[in-house]
């Protein structure tokens, strides 16, 4: 970027010269909306690196002093930080010695290390649920920019089927998608246009060159054709240990990624999603199918939501008591709404 968005003076290279991050941006949105695809495309730019999801602002509260030290100590023991392959002890030491007085300074130090290691100056962050922390991040990082990616709620939820990390019901997933979409609409109204923009997953697939040119301009970058060839190169942050579902994203764009829910969700699943998220889907430009939820489907959705809430409370209690707890039950999410496939 021509304009320096952030300068971090505390970070030093081994030679003693300051590390500089010239641009910071965040990719946010509902999980499985195409955040990894967009990350991989933008990381194909010669000036950009986008490391693994940090979940930083979800895990580190806005505190100072000893509270910040404790928060950073906990964060550097987390899975998301382990994926960064950075030295956590020096971050804690920086807080203790006063080099980093806020969580924003710790975060920018992490980005500076990624920039130095990659030889690039613009660093992106892709933790989808940071979409719920945009205003706080924007206040703490005045130069940061945000790209929210939207995708049809039905495809989002169908894409989560079978995911080990997703144990929620279809109804709960639809309510979550709708809540994120409402927050996005609110942010579009209150955030400056030069700091917050959006892209639809479907538009990114149908017209990748046009959308990437627009997003490059938003980030202050010149468009590079390599961004369209993201599937032919090992991208920044991609490793052999990545989860299997992430590997699918770095393949060439497949047009049939749009509307896949029609072959994966049953009638009840589609009706449930449209009942809970339909209004926001229409506002986002997605046409609804002419389906109406049957009374027994409504009752089953309600029971699943109650059961999920009870399970969530139980896990929370077990965590507070330090007791072992199993992964969320996945039966409702991963099986009940899958369309039956014909026998082969």
C-alpha positions as CSV (number, residue, x, y, z in Angstrom):
1,X,0.0,0.0,0.0
2,X,1.2,3.5,-0.8
3,X,-0.3,4.9,2.5
4,X,1.2,3.6,5.7
5,X,-1.7,2.3,7.8
6,X,0.3,1.0,10.7
7,X,3.9,1.3,11.9
8,X,5.1,-0.9,14.7
9,X,8.3,0.6,16.2
10,X,8.7,-1.9,19.0
11,X,9.4,-5.0,16.8
12,X,13.0,-5.4,15.8
13,X,14.7,-7.7,13.4
14,X,17.8,-9.6,14.4
15,X,19.8,-6.9,12.7
16,X,18.1,-4.3,14.8
17,X,16.0,-2.6,12.1
18,X,12.4,-1.9,12.8
19,X,9.8,-4.2,11.3
20,X,7.0,-2.4,9.5
21,X,3.5,-3.4,8.6
22,X,2.2,-1.1,5.9
23,X,-1.4,-2.4,5.7
24,X,-3.7,-4.5,7.8
25,X,-7.0,-6.0,6.7
26,X,-9.5,-8.5,8.1
27,X,-11.6,-11.1,6.2
28,X,-14.8,-11.8,8.2
29,X,-18.1,-13.5,7.7
30,X,-20.1,-16.5,8.6
31,X,-17.9,-19.7,8.8
32,X,-18.0,-21.6,5.4
33,X,-18.9,-18.5,3.5
34,X,-15.7,-18.5,1.4
35,X,-13.4,-16.8,3.8
36,X,-10.6,-19.3,3.1
37,X,-11.1,-18.9,-0.7
38,X,-10.8,-15.1,-0.4
39,X,-7.8,-15.5,1.9
40,X,-6.0,-17.7,-0.6
41,X,-6.8,-15.3,-3.5
42,X,-5.5,-12.2,-1.7
43,X,-2.5,-14.0,-0.4
44,X,-1.5,-14.7,-4.0
45,X,-0.6,-11.0,-4.3
46,X,3.1,-10.4,-4.1
47,X,2.7,-7.8,-1.3
48,X,0.3,-9.8,0.9
49,X,0.5,-12.5,3.5
50,X,-2.5,-14.0,5.3
51,X,-1.4,-16.3,8.2
52,X,-3.6,-18.8,9.9
53,X,-6.7,-17.7,11.8
54,X,-5.5,-16.0,15.0
55,X,-8.9,-15.6,16.8
56,X,-7.0,-13.0,18.7
57,X,-9.7,-10.4,19.5
58,X,-12.1,-13.3,20.4
59,X,-9.6,-14.7,23.0
60,X,-7.7,-11.7,24.3
61,X,-9.8,-9.1,26.2
62,X,-9.2,-5.3,26.1
63,X,-7.2,-5.0,29.3
64,X,-3.8,-3.7,30.5
65,X,-1.1,-4.4,32.9
66,X,-1.1,-7.7,34.8
67,X,-4.5,-8.6,33.3
68,X,-3.0,-8.2,29.8
69,X,0.0,-10.4,30.7
70,X,-2.3,-13.1,32.0
71,X,-4.5,-12.9,28.9
72,X,-1.4,-13.1,26.6
73,X,0.0,-16.0,28.6
74,X,-3.3,-17.9,28.1
75,X,-3.5,-17.0,24.4
76,X,0.0,-18.2,23.5
77,X,-1.0,-21.6,24.9
78,X,-4.0,-21.8,22.6
79,X,-4.4,-23.8,19.3
80,X,-4.8,-20.7,17.1
81,X,-1.5,-19.3,18.4
82,X,0.3,-22.6,17.9
83,X,-0.7,-22.4,14.2
84,X,1.1,-19.1,13.9
85,X,4.5,-20.8,14.5
86,X,5.7,-17.7,16.5
87,X,7.6,-17.3,19.7
88,X,5.0,-16.8,22.4
89,X,7.5,-16.3,25.3
90,X,8.9,-13.1,23.7
91,X,5.3,-11.7,23.4
92,X,4.7,-12.3,27.1
93,X,8.1,-10.8,27.9
94,X,7.2,-7.7,25.8
95,X,4.1,-7.2,27.9
96,X,6.0,-7.6,31.2
97,X,8.7,-5.1,30.1
98,X,6.1,-2.6,28.8
99,X,7.0,-2.9,25.1
100,X,3.4,-3.9,24.5
101,X,0.9,-2.0,26.6
102,X,-2.3,-3.0,24.8
103,X,-3.7,-6.0,23.0
104,X,-3.5,-4.1,19.8
105,X,0.2,-3.7,20.2
106,X,0.6,-7.4,20.8
107,X,-1.4,-8.2,17.8
108,X,0.5,-5.8,15.5
109,X,3.8,-7.4,16.8
110,X,2.4,-10.8,15.6
111,X,1.7,-9.3,12.2
112,X,5.1,-7.7,12.0
113,X,6.7,-11.0,12.6
114,X,4.6,-12.6,9.8
115,X,5.5,-9.7,7.5
116,X,9.2,-10.1,8.3
117,X,9.1,-13.8,7.8
118,X,7.2,-13.6,4.5
119,X,9.0,-10.6,3.1
120,X,5.7,-8.9,2.5
121,X,4.3,-5.7,4.0
122,X,0.5,-6.1,3.9
123,X,-0.9,-8.6,6.4
124,X,-4.4,-10.0,6.4
125,X,-6.2,-11.8,9.2
126,X,-8.9,-14.4,8.5
127,X,-10.9,-15.3,11.6
128,X,-14.6,-15.4,10.4
129,X,-16.0,-14.6,13.9
130,X,-14.1,-11.4,14.1
131,X,-17.2,-10.1,12.3
132,X,-18.6,-9.7,15.8
133,X,-15.7,-7.5,16.9
134,X,-15.3,-5.2,13.9
135,X,-16.0,-1.9,15.7
136,X,-13.7,-2.7,18.6
137,X,-10.9,-3.7,16.2
138,X,-11.5,-0.6,14.1
139,X,-11.1,1.6,17.1
140,X,-7.9,-0.1,18.3
141,X,-6.4,-0.3,14.8
142,X,-7.3,2.9,13.1
143,X,-5.8,2.0,9.8
144,X,-7.3,-1.5,9.5
145,X,-9.8,-2.4,6.8
146,X,-12.5,-5.1,6.7
147,X,-13.9,-7.3,3.9
148,X,-17.1,-9.2,4.8
149,X,-17.9,-12.1,2.6
150,X,-21.5,-13.3,2.2
151,X,-22.8,-16.6,0.9
152,X,-26.2,-18.2,0.5
153,X,-27.3,-19.4,4.0
154,X,-28.4,-22.7,2.6
155,X,-25.0,-23.4,1.0
156,X,-23.2,-22.2,4.1
157,X,-25.1,-24.7,6.3
158,X,-24.9,-27.5,3.8
159,X,-21.2,-27.0,3.7
160,X,-20.9,-27.5,7.4
161,X,-22.5,-31.0,7.3
162,X,-20.1,-33.5,8.6
163,X,-17.7,-31.0,10.0
164,X,-16.2,-32.2,13.3
165,X,-16.2,-28.7,14.8
166,X,-19.9,-28.1,14.0
167,X,-22.4,-29.7,16.3
168,X,-25.2,-27.2,15.9
169,X,-28.7,-27.8,14.5
170,X,-29.7,-26.4,11.2
171,X,-32.1,-24.0,12.9
172,X,-29.4,-22.7,15.1
173,X,-27.0,-22.4,12.2
174,X,-29.6,-20.4,10.3
175,X,-30.2,-18.1,13.2
176,X,-26.5,-17.5,13.5
177,X,-26.2,-16.7,9.8
178,X,-29.1,-14.2,10.1
179,X,-27.5,-12.5,13.1
180,X,-24.2,-12.1,11.3
181,X,-26.0,-10.8,8.2
182,X,-27.9,-8.2,10.4
183,X,-24.6,-7.1,12.0
184,X,-23.1,-6.7,8.6
185,X,-25.9,-4.5,7.4
186,X,-25.5,-2.4,10.5
187,X,-21.8,-2.0,9.9
188,X,-22.4,-1.0,6.3
189,X,-24.4,1.9,7.7
190,X,-21.9,3.1,10.4
191,X,-18.5,2.2,9.1
192,X,-16.6,4.5,6.6
193,X,-16.8,3.1,3.1
194,X,-13.0,3.3,2.8
195,X,-12.6,0.9,5.7
196,X,-15.5,-1.6,5.3
197,X,-16.7,-3.4,2.2
198,X,-18.2,-6.7,1.2
199,X,-18.3,-9.3,-1.5
200,X,-20.7,-12.1,-2.3
201,X,-19.2,-15.6,-2.6
202,X,-21.3,-16.1,-5.7
203,X,-20.0,-13.0,-7.4
204,X,-16.4,-14.0,-6.5
205,X,-17.0,-17.3,-8.4
206,X,-18.8,-15.8,-11.4
207,X,-16.5,-12.8,-11.9
208,X,-13.3,-13.3,-10.0
209,X,-11.2,-10.8,-12.0
210,X,-13.7,-8.0,-11.5
211,X,-14.2,-8.6,-7.8
212,X,-10.5,-9.0,-7.1
213,X,-9.7,-5.8,-9.0
214,X,-12.3,-4.0,-6.8
215,X,-11.0,-5.5,-3.6
216,X,-7.4,-4.8,-4.5
217,X,-8.3,-1.1,-5.0
218,X,-10.1,-1.1,-1.7
219,X,-6.9,-2.3,0.0
220,X,-4.7,0.2,-2.0
221,X,-3.1,-2.5,-4.1
222,X,-2.6,-3.0,-7.8
223,X,-4.4,-6.0,-9.1
224,X,-2.1,-8.9,-10.1
225,X,-3.1,-11.7,-12.4
226,X,-1.5,-14.2,-10.0
227,X,-4.5,-13.7,-7.8
228,X,-6.5,-15.7,-10.3
229,X,-4.0,-18.5,-10.3
230,X,-4.2,-19.1,-6.5
231,X,-4.8,-22.9,-7.0
232,X,-1.5,-23.4,-8.9
233,X,0.8,-22.2,-6.1
234,X,1.4,-23.1,-2.4
235,X,-0.2,-20.2,-0.6
236,X,1.1,-18.4,2.4
237,X,0.1,-20.3,5.5
238,X,-0.9,-23.5,3.7
239,X,0.7,-26.5,5.3
240,X,0.4,-30.3,5.1
241,X,-1.2,-30.3,8.6
242,X,-4.2,-28.2,7.5
243,X,-7.6,-29.8,8.0
244,X,-8.9,-31.7,4.9
245,X,-11.7,-29.2,4.3
246,X,-9.3,-26.3,3.9
247,X,-7.4,-28.1,1.1
248,X,-10.6,-28.2,-1.0
249,X,-10.6,-24.4,-1.1
250,X,-7.3,-24.0,-2.8
251,X,-8.5,-25.9,-5.9
252,X,-9.5,-24.1,-9.0
253,X,-12.9,-22.3,-8.7
254,X,-15.8,-24.7,-9.3
255,X,-19.1,-23.2,-10.4
256,X,-21.1,-26.0,-8.9
257,X,-20.1,-24.7,-5.4
258,X,-23.2,-22.5,-5.8
259,X,-26.5,-24.2,-5.0
260,X,-24.9,-27.4,-3.7
261,X,-27.4,-27.4,-0.9
262,X,-30.0,-28.7,-3.3
263,X,-28.3,-32.1,-3.3
264,X,-27.3,-32.1,0.3
265,X,-30.3,-30.8,2.4
266,X,-33.7,-32.4,2.6
267,X,-37.0,-30.4,2.4
268,X,-37.1,-29.9,6.1
269,X,-33.6,-28.5,6.3
270,X,-34.2,-26.0,3.5
271,X,-37.5,-24.9,5.0
272,X,-36.0,-24.5,8.4
273,X,-33.1,-22.3,7.1
274,X,-35.5,-20.1,5.1
275,X,-37.8,-19.8,8.2
276,X,-35.0,-18.5,10.4
277,X,-32.9,-16.7,7.9
278,X,-35.2,-15.9,5.0
279,X,-35.7,-12.2,5.6
280,X,-31.9,-11.6,5.7
281,X,-31.4,-13.8,2.7
282,X,-33.8,-11.7,0.7
283,X,-32.1,-8.5,1.8
284,X,-28.8,-10.0,0.7
285,X,-30.2,-10.8,-2.7
286,X,-30.9,-14.5,-2.4
287,X,-34.1,-15.9,-3.8
288,X,-36.1,-18.2,-1.5
289,X,-37.6,-21.6,-2.6
290,X,-41.4,-21.9,-2.4
291,X,-41.2,-24.1,0.7
292,X,-43.3,-23.9,3.9
293,X,-42.3,-25.5,7.2
294,X,-44.8,-28.2,8.3
295,X,-46.1,-27.9,11.9
296,X,-44.2,-31.0,13.0
297,X,-40.9,-29.5,11.5
298,X,-41.4,-26.4,13.6
299,X,-41.8,-28.4,16.7
300,X,-38.7,-30.5,15.9
301,X,-36.7,-27.3,15.3
302,X,-37.8,-25.9,18.7
303,X,-36.8,-29.2,20.5
304,X,-33.4,-29.2,18.8
305,X,-32.8,-25.6,19.8
306,X,-33.7,-26.4,23.4
307,X,-31.6,-29.5,23.4
308,X,-28.6,-27.6,22.0
309,X,-29.0,-24.8,24.6
310,X,-29.0,-27.4,27.4
311,X,-25.9,-29.1,25.9
312,X,-24.1,-25.7,25.7
313,X,-24.9,-24.9,29.3
314,X,-23.7,-28.3,30.4
315,X,-20.4,-27.9,28.6
316,X,-20.0,-24.4,30.1
317,X,-20.6,-25.8,33.6
318,X,-18.1,-28.7,33.0
319,X,-15.5,-26.2,31.8
320,X,-15.9,-24.0,34.9
321,X,-15.6,-27.0,37.1
322,X,-12.5,-28.2,35.2
323,X,-14.2,-31.5,34.2
324,X,-13.6,-33.4,31.0
325,X,-16.2,-32.8,28.4
326,X,-16.8,-34.4,25.0
327,X,-17.2,-32.6,21.7
328,X,-20.7,-31.3,20.9
329,X,-23.2,-33.8,19.8
330,X,-23.4,-33.7,16.0
331,X,-26.4,-35.8,15.2
332,X,-28.9,-33.1,14.5
333,X,-26.5,-31.0,12.4
334,X,-24.7,-33.7,10.6
335,X,-27.4,-36.1,9.8
336,X,-31.0,-35.2,10.3
337,X,-31.2,-32.8,7.4
338,X,-29.0,-34.6,4.8
339,X,-30.9,-35.6,1.7
340,X,-30.9,-39.3,1.2
341,X,-28.8,-40.3,-1.8
342,X,-29.9,-43.1,-4.2
343,X,-28.1,-46.4,-3.7
344,X,-25.4,-47.2,-6.2
